[in-house]
Amino acid sequence: MDKIRISKVEAVQIIRHGTTLNGALHLTPHHLIFSHSGPSHSQDHPSAGGLEILVPPKPRELWITYPIISFCTFRPSSVVSRLAPSIRIRCRDFTYVTFHFLKELEARDVFESIKALTCQLDGIEKLYAFSYRPQGSEKDLNFWNIYNPRDEWKRLGISEKSADRGWRISKINEEYKFSPTYPALLAVPSCVSDNVINYAGKYRSRARIPVLTYLHPINNCSITRSSQPLAGFRGNRSAQDERLVEAIFSTSQPSGELNHKSKTHKQTVIAEFETIATELEPLEDTMILAAPETRKIEPNIKVYGAQQQNLIVDARPTVNAIAMQAVGFGSENMENYKFATKAYLGIDNIHVMRNSLNKVIEAIKDSDINPLPPSRELLAKSGWLKHIAGLLNGASLVTRQVGLQHSHVLIHCSDGWDRTSQLSALSQLCLDPYYRSLEGFMVLVEKDWLSFGHMFRHRSGHLSHEKWFSIQDAGLRIEPSGVLNTTGGANTLENAILSAKGFFNNNNNNRDLTIDSEGEGSPSMDFFGQKMGVTKGSSGKHEMTKPKETSPVFHQFLDATYQLLHQHPTRFEFNERFLRRLFYHLYSCQYGTFLYNSEKERIDANAKGKTRCVWDYFLSRREQFINSKYDGGVVDDNQPGMERLLFPRIDEVKWWSELFGRSDEEMNSIRPNPVIGIKGGVLVDGGTNTEFQDFNGVVSNSSSDEVNYIGKSFDALESRNKFRKQAGESNENGMKF
């Protein structure tokens, strides 16, 4: 409570969706609450002889949890313009609001209180999850153990008491000493000893060796995952790693040996999906910049082999993988893995994805003061749908290899906890109807995201950062209508436009700005932006997020899942609202599920004993998240629409408008279709002639007149043109209103 300078402020105005409301602002240890009375209305009353009486308004509240705040700006009052002080807040769930105050001291106290309660905490244990106490039916639930690795392996046919299907459960990491970021129990080939595994771990980044995450119940083919090998420029190799991968790829063979028909060929497939695209991520960026031009297509390389074509999937662009060789990392030399084929998917790293989302935010950032639709041109330039399509296309490849080609797939990226988790989980959604059920999806998230060490704490930025809080010059300000209009009745929208121009000016050299962009662009425009992990605050006492290590990785997975749900509406037990609420609780910090980076961290912090599980929330309200169109998960491969496998339709990828707080018409109407051109099985980005190579080794020359693509110009709506005319042309940084 010592962080709260003021607990309640009366006569506050809020602007949201271009609408102004009057109410009171409350500050609690974990929430910012704006309360107001709804509009009064008339209704017939029997006791009044059918006459209409005025019904008093019902109180309403807007709750904002502090960790979900992505950026907050305080603007003091202006003596010259006589405008009232205000605070503008952007949230990670795409809620945008502006508060206006009568007194500057109150506004400043609110700002400093929010800042202290958001990014000046003494540690993760100060978050809301550690004091949250559920009510009602949720109080009696405890789904921390909804996922049990032994039970899940048993479902897939792997058990210590059942017949050997080629896999065993290793306890080499039981105390998390072998690989701290991996789960305690690992499923590995039966024929590989823990001694071999121990040596193989020295060849993989962070000892994240290839281990099982999914086994197909019919053809016994597997999806395994790992981190990148430590190959380096010298082409270092590991006999133990090669033996482990070969053993994995031979588990479905009756004789326990691979079909080596394909060994006579060097099988490296370069699949540069430019439209798709860790702590190693910053290093990856550095090495790419320093490396010579390597993004070339090998036009004569083709894929050969029998029906079973085991695949090593490197999720990164080829140039990224090659550049990492300079610092001792890299990708597999396929001369040493002749029993497999390799594919580079070209999925970009966390920094590219963060910047892509920032551009989406640029298009919708004025939704508090502006009820007009977002700029479709800016949405297109973000490349967001291109990245989502790329993930789905990669998942489609893995699904096809395992489900149709009866082959094994090993997936990795750099550290194996971002792009790898996305591809692995999406592929399993496409392969297995169980994961499309409500509980099954929860198990999938627990398995491929939580137990395999996706860094939720770092990527989500739970502890925030001081550079996301700023003080703006007084200057022009957002001026709502009504009691706080100190300028003598100026039009609300006009004031908002003028104020926003000054507020979002990139070239603002205000010395009062309390944050430093560090070359990452204007801090007022950065949503996910800027060093990952945990650092100390300016006082040196508080833990804070490293902004450059934040990225919407899990967000993209949920978005891609939404695409599958939208395209196959009868095949999922859960509905769109489930995904949207799960996204909210990723950042709310109300539950302990997403607060840590690994299984080990959760155990060390006793998260199960000190916090509640997010699945309690959903399962106590199950009826709210059930898809009314669900077909029950019945599988009949002879009946169209009821097959076991799902495949995404890349040309139907669309904006998840509900998540961004917009209507489908605002974000998806008058858009090019398909989103990304497909030519010869290749994802093709629009623009100048570009070569891409598909999985059949065919080079496609595509030009903008042959494909439909994101990035075409859209005719602006008449209202937007009028809006821009009022605001004037864009500033010299290209910001348009």
TAQUIVEN-V74168 format. One record per pair of residues at least 12 apart in sequence whose ideal C-beta (glycine too) atoms are under 8 Angstrom apart, sorted by the first residue. I is the first residue (numbers start at 0). J is the second residue. Records with the same first field share a line. If there is no record, write none. Layout:
I=J + J
This chain:
0=28
2=28 + 112 + 115 + 116 + 119
3=26 + 27 + 28 + 112 + 115 + 116
4=108 + 109 + 111 + 112
5=26 + 105 + 108 + 109 + 112
6=25 + 26 + 27
7=23 + 24 + 25 + 26
8=23 + 24 + 100 + 105 + 109
9=23
10=23 + 100 + 101 + 482
11=23 + 24 + 33 + 98 + 99 + 100
12=98 + 99 + 479 + 481 + 482 + 483
13=33 + 35 + 61 + 96 + 97 + 98 + 99
14=96 + 97 + 99 + 367 + 368 + 477 + 479 + 495
15=61 + 94 + 95 + 96 + 97 + 367
16=366 + 367 + 370
17=367 + 368 + 369 + 370 + 371 + 492 + 495
18=370
19=479 + 480 + 481 + 491
20=35
21=35 + 481 + 482
22=34 + 35 + 36
23=35
24=98 + 109
26=109 + 112 + 113 + 116
28=116 + 130
29=64 + 65 + 116 + 126 + 127 + 130
30=62 + 63 + 64 + 65 + 127
31=62 + 63 + 65 + 88 + 113
32=60 + 61 + 62 + 63
33=60 + 61 + 63 + 96 + 98
34=58 + 59 + 60 + 61
35=58 + 59 + 60
36=56 + 57 + 58 + 59
37=56 + 57 + 58 + 59
38=56
39=53 + 54 + 55 + 56
40=53 + 54
41=53 + 54
42=54
61=96
63=88 + 90 + 94 + 96
64=127 + 586 + 587 + 588 + 589
65=113 + 116 + 117 + 127 + 463
66=117 + 126 + 127 + 461 + 462 + 463 + 586 + 587 + 588
67=90 + 91 + 92 + 94 + 583 + 586 + 587 + 588
68=88 + 89 + 90 + 91 + 113 + 117 + 463 + 467
69=89 + 90 + 91 + 460 + 467 + 526 + 527
70=88 + 89 + 467 + 468 + 469 + 522 + 523 + 525 + 526
71=86 + 87 + 88 + 89 + 110 + 113 + 114 + 117 + 467 + 468 + 469
72=86 + 87 + 468 + 469 + 470 + 471 + 502 + 523
73=85 + 86 + 106 + 107 + 110 + 468 + 469 + 470 + 471
74=86 + 87 + 470 + 471 + 472 + 473 + 474 + 476 + 502
75=103 + 106 + 107 + 470 + 473
76=103 + 106 + 473
77=473 + 474 + 476
78=473
79=473
80=473 + 474 + 475 + 476 + 486
81=485 + 486
82=473 + 475 + 476 + 478 + 485 + 486
83=99 + 100 + 101 + 476 + 478 + 483 + 485
84=99 + 100 + 102 + 103 + 106 + 107
85=97 + 98 + 99 + 100 + 106 + 476 + 477
86=98 + 100 + 106 + 109 + 110 + 113
87=367 + 477 + 502
88=113
89=360 + 364 + 526
91=459 + 526 + 527 + 586
92=582 + 583 + 586
93=363 + 366 + 658 + 659 + 660
94=660
95=364 + 365 + 366 + 367
96=367
97=367 + 368 + 477
99=477 + 478 + 479 + 483
100=483
101=483
110=468 + 470
113=468
114=465 + 468
117=463 + 468
118=462 + 463 + 464 + 465 + 467 + 468 + 536 + 541 + 543 + 544
119=465 + 536 + 538 + 541
120=462 + 541 + 542
121=540 + 541 + 542
122=542
123=456 + 461 + 462 + 542 + 594 + 595 + 604
124=604 + 609
126=461 + 588 + 594
127=587 + 588 + 589
128=588 + 589 + 590 + 591 + 594 + 610 + 611
129=591 + 609 + 610
131=589 + 590 + 610 + 611
133=611 + 615 + 616 + 619
135=619
136=619
137=611 + 615 + 616 + 619 + 620
140=615 + 618 + 619
141=612 + 615
142=441 + 612 + 614 + 615 + 618
143=607 + 612
145=438 + 441 + 442 + 445 + 612 + 614
146=441 + 442 + 445 + 446 + 449 + 450
148=182 + 184 + 446 + 450
149=168 + 184
151=442 + 446
152=166 + 168 + 186 + 214
154=433
155=213 + 214 + 216
156=214 + 216 + 219
157=186 + 211 + 214
163=189
164=214 + 219 + 250
165=188 + 189 + 190 + 219 + 249 + 250 + 251 + 255
166=186 + 187 + 188 + 189 + 211 + 214 + 250
167=186 + 187 + 188 + 189
168=184 + 185 + 186
169=184 + 185 + 186 + 187 + 193 + 196
170=183 + 184
171=185 + 193 + 196 + 197
172=184 + 185
175=598 + 599
177=196 + 197 + 200 + 206
178=200 + 205 + 206 + 207 + 208
179=205 + 597 + 599
180=205 + 207 + 414 + 416 + 452 + 596 + 597 + 599
181=206 + 207 + 210 + 451 + 452 + 597 + 598
182=450 + 451 + 452 + 598
183=598
185=208 + 210 + 211
186=210 + 211
187=208 + 210 + 211 + 243
188=243 + 246 + 247 + 249 + 250
190=246 + 255
191=242 + 243 + 246
195=239 + 242 + 243
196=208 + 239 + 243
198=237 + 239
199=237 + 239 + 240 + 242 + 243
201=229 + 237
202=228 + 229 + 235 + 236 + 237 + 239 + 240
203=225 + 226 + 227 + 228 + 229 + 240
204=226 + 227 + 228 + 229 + 279 + 328 + 413 + 414 + 415
205=226 + 414 + 415
207=225 + 226 + 414 + 415 + 416 + 452
208=225 + 240 + 243
209=223 + 224 + 225 + 240 + 243 + 244 + 247 + 409 + 411
210=223 + 224 + 225
211=223 + 247
212=224 + 423 + 427 + 446 + 447 + 451
213=401 + 423 + 426 + 427 + 430 + 431
215=401 + 402 + 430
216=431
218=251 + 401 + 402 + 405
219=250 + 251
220=251 + 401 + 405 + 406 + 407 + 408
221=247 + 250 + 251 + 401 + 407 + 408
222=397 + 401 + 407 + 408 + 410 + 423 + 426 + 427
223=247 + 407 + 408 + 409 + 410
224=409 + 410 + 411 + 415 + 419 + 420 + 423 + 447 + 451
225=409 + 410 + 411 + 415 + 419
226=411 + 412 + 413 + 414 + 415 + 419
227=279 + 313 + 320 + 323 + 328 + 329 + 330 + 411 + 412 + 413 + 414 + 415
228=240 + 328 + 329 + 330 + 331
229=327 + 328 + 329
230=324 + 328 + 329 + 330 + 331 + 332
231=324 + 325 + 326 + 327 + 328 + 329
232=324 + 325 + 329
234=332
235=327
236=332 + 335
241=335 + 336
244=311 + 336 + 338 + 339 + 409
245=257 + 336 + 338
247=407 + 409
248=309 + 338 + 339 + 407 + 409
249=338
250=407
251=307 + 405 + 407
257=309 + 338
258=305 + 307
259=337 + 338
260=304 + 305
261=303 + 304 + 305 + 308 + 337 + 338 + 340
262=337 + 338
263=303
264=303 + 304
265=300 + 333 + 334 + 337
266=302 + 303 + 304 + 333 + 337 + 339 + 340 + 341
267=297 + 300 + 333 + 340 + 341
268=300 + 302 + 340 + 341 + 342 + 343 + 692 + 694 + 696
269=296 + 297 + 300 + 317 + 342 + 343 + 692
270=342 + 343 + 344 + 345 + 396 + 691 + 692 + 693 + 694
271=294 + 296 + 316 + 317 + 343 + 345 + 691 + 692
272=344 + 345 + 346 + 389 + 392 + 393 + 681 + 682 + 691
273=316 + 345 + 684 + 689 + 691
274=385 + 386 + 388 + 389 + 675 + 682 + 683 + 684
275=344 + 345 + 346 + 347 + 385 + 386 + 388 + 389 + 390 + 392 + 393 + 682
276=316 + 344 + 345 + 346 + 347 + 348 + 351 + 352 + 386 + 389
277=349 + 412 + 413 + 414 + 416 + 417
278=414 + 531 + 532 + 548
279=323 + 328 + 413 + 414
280=348 + 349 + 350 + 413 + 417 + 548
281=350 + 531 + 547
282=323 + 326
283=315 + 319 + 322 + 323 + 348 + 413
284=348 + 350
286=319 + 322 + 323 + 325 + 326
287=318 + 319 + 322
289=322 + 325
290=318 + 321 + 322 + 325
293=317 + 318 + 321 + 322
294=316 + 317 + 318
296=690 + 691 + 692 + 698
297=692
298=692 + 698
299=696
300=696
301=695 + 696
302=340 + 694 + 695 + 696
304=340
306=404 + 405
307=404 + 405 + 406
308=340 + 400 + 404 + 406
309=338 + 339 + 340 + 406 + 407 + 408
310=339 + 340 + 341 + 342 + 396 + 397 + 400 + 406 + 407 + 408 + 409
311=331 + 333 + 336 + 339 + 340 + 341 + 342 + 408 + 409 + 411
312=341 + 342 + 344 + 393 + 396 + 397 + 408 + 409 + 410 + 411 + 422
313=330 + 331 + 341 + 342 + 343 + 344 + 411 + 412
314=344 + 346 + 393 + 410 + 411 + 412 + 418 + 419 + 421 + 422
315=330 + 343 + 344 + 345 + 346 + 348 + 412 + 413 + 418
316=343 + 345 + 346 + 347
317=343 + 345
319=348
320=343
323=413
328=413
330=343
339=409
342=396 + 694
344=389 + 392 + 393 + 396 + 422
345=389
346=386 + 389 + 390 + 393 + 412 + 418 + 421 + 422
347=386
348=413 + 417 + 418
349=417 + 458 + 531 + 548 + 550 + 552
350=547 + 550
351=386
352=386 + 550 + 551 + 552 + 555
353=527 + 528 + 549 + 550 + 551
354=528
355=381 + 382 + 383 + 386
356=381 + 383 + 526 + 527 + 551 + 554
357=520 + 524 + 525 + 526 + 527 + 528
358=377 + 380 + 381 + 382 + 383
359=377 + 378 + 381 + 383 + 659
360=524 + 526
361=377 + 381 + 524 + 734
362=374 + 375 + 377 + 378 + 381
363=659 + 660 + 661
364=503 + 524
365=499 + 736
366=660 + 661
368=477 + 495 + 498 + 499
369=495 + 499 + 722 + 736
371=716 + 718 + 719 + 722
372=661 + 665 + 666 + 716 + 719
373=659 + 661 + 665 + 666
374=715 + 719 + 735
375=666 + 669 + 670 + 713
376=712 + 713 + 715
377=735
378=654 + 666
379=709 + 710 + 711 + 713
380=710
382=709
384=652 + 653 + 654 + 674 + 675 + 709
385=674 + 675 + 684 + 709
386=555
387=555 + 558 + 559 + 562 + 652
388=649 + 652 + 674 + 675 + 682
389=682
390=421 + 422 + 425 + 555 + 556 + 559
391=425 + 559 + 562 + 563 + 647 + 649 + 652
392=647 + 649 + 682
393=422 + 425
394=422 + 425 + 426 + 428 + 429 + 559 + 647
395=429 + 646 + 647 + 649
396=694
397=410 + 422 + 423 + 426
398=426 + 429 + 430 + 644 + 645 + 646
399=646
401=426 + 430
402=429 + 430 + 643 + 644
403=644
408=426
410=422 + 423 + 426
415=451
416=451 + 452 + 453 + 454
417=453 + 458 + 550 + 552
418=552
419=451
420=447 + 448 + 451 + 453 + 552 + 556
421=552 + 555 + 556 + 559
423=447
424=443 + 444 + 447 + 448 + 556
425=556 + 559 + 560 + 563
427=443 + 447
428=440 + 443 + 560 + 563 + 645
429=563 + 644 + 645 + 646 + 647
430=643 + 644
431=643
432=570 + 632 + 634 + 643
433=632
435=570 + 571 + 572 + 573 + 632 + 645
436=572 + 573 + 632
437=572 + 573 + 577 + 617 + 618 + 621 + 624 + 625
438=618
439=572
440=560 + 573
441=614 + 617
448=553 + 556
449=592 + 598 + 601
450=598
452=596 + 597 + 598
453=552 + 553 + 596
454=531 + 548 + 596 + 597
455=553 + 585 + 593 + 594 + 595 + 596
456=533 + 593 + 594 + 595 + 596 + 600
457=531 + 532 + 533 + 544 + 545 + 548 + 549 + 596
458=531 + 548 + 549 + 550 + 551 + 552 + 553
459=549 + 553 + 585 + 586 + 593
460=527 + 544 + 546 + 549
461=544 + 586 + 588 + 594
462=533 + 542 + 543 + 544
463=543 + 544
464=529 + 534 + 543 + 544 + 545 + 546
465=513 + 514 + 536 + 537 + 543
466=513 + 514 + 515 + 516 + 517 + 522 + 529 + 546
467=514 + 522 + 525 + 546
468=513 + 514
469=512 + 513 + 514 + 522 + 523
470=511 + 512 + 513
471=502 + 507 + 509 + 511 + 512 + 523
472=501 + 507 + 509 + 511
474=501
475=497 + 498 + 500 + 501 + 502
476=494 + 498 + 501 + 502
477=494 + 495 + 498 + 499 + 502
478=491 + 494 + 495 + 498
479=491 + 494
492=725
493=725
496=722 + 725 + 726 + 736
497=726
499=726 + 736
500=726 + 727 + 730 + 734 + 736
502=523
503=521 + 523 + 524 + 734
504=730 + 732 + 734
505=520 + 521 + 524 + 730 + 732 + 734
506=730 + 731 + 732
507=521 + 523
516=529
517=529
519=546 + 547
521=732
525=546
527=546 + 549 + 550 + 551
528=546 + 547 + 549
529=545 + 546 + 547 + 549
530=545 + 546 + 547 + 548
531=544 + 545 + 546 + 547 + 548 + 549 + 550
532=544 + 545 + 548
533=545
553=585 + 593
554=582 + 585
557=578 + 581 + 582
558=655 + 658
559=647
560=578
561=575 + 578 + 655 + 658
562=647 + 651 + 652 + 653 + 655
563=645 + 647
564=578 + 626
565=651 + 653
566=647 + 648 + 651
567=645
568=626 + 628
569=628 + 629 + 630 + 640
570=629 + 630 + 632 + 645
571=626 + 629
572=625 + 626 + 629 + 632
573=624 + 625 + 626
574=624 + 625 + 626 + 627
575=657
576=623 + 624
577=617 + 624
578=658
579=657 + 658
580=616 + 617 + 624
581=613 + 617
582=658
584=613 + 616
589=611 + 613 + 616
590=610 + 611 + 612 + 613 + 615 + 616
591=606 + 607 + 609 + 610 + 611 + 612
592=606 + 610 + 612 + 613 + 614
593=613
594=606 + 610
649=673 + 674 + 675 + 677 + 682
650=672 + 673 + 674 + 675 + 677
651=672 + 673 + 674
652=673 + 674 + 675
653=666 + 667 + 670 + 674
654=666 + 667
669=713 + 714
670=713
671=707 + 708 + 709 + 711
672=707
673=707
674=707 + 708 + 709
675=706 + 708 + 709
676=701 + 705 + 706 + 707 + 708
677=706
678=699 + 701 + 705 + 706
679=693 + 695 + 697 + 699
680=693 + 694 + 695 + 697
681=693 + 697 + 699 + 701
683=699 + 701 + 706 + 708
684=708 + 709 + 710
685=703 + 706 + 707 + 708 + 709 + 710 + 711
686=703 + 708 + 710
687=702 + 703
688=700 + 701 + 702
689=701
722=736
723=735 + 736
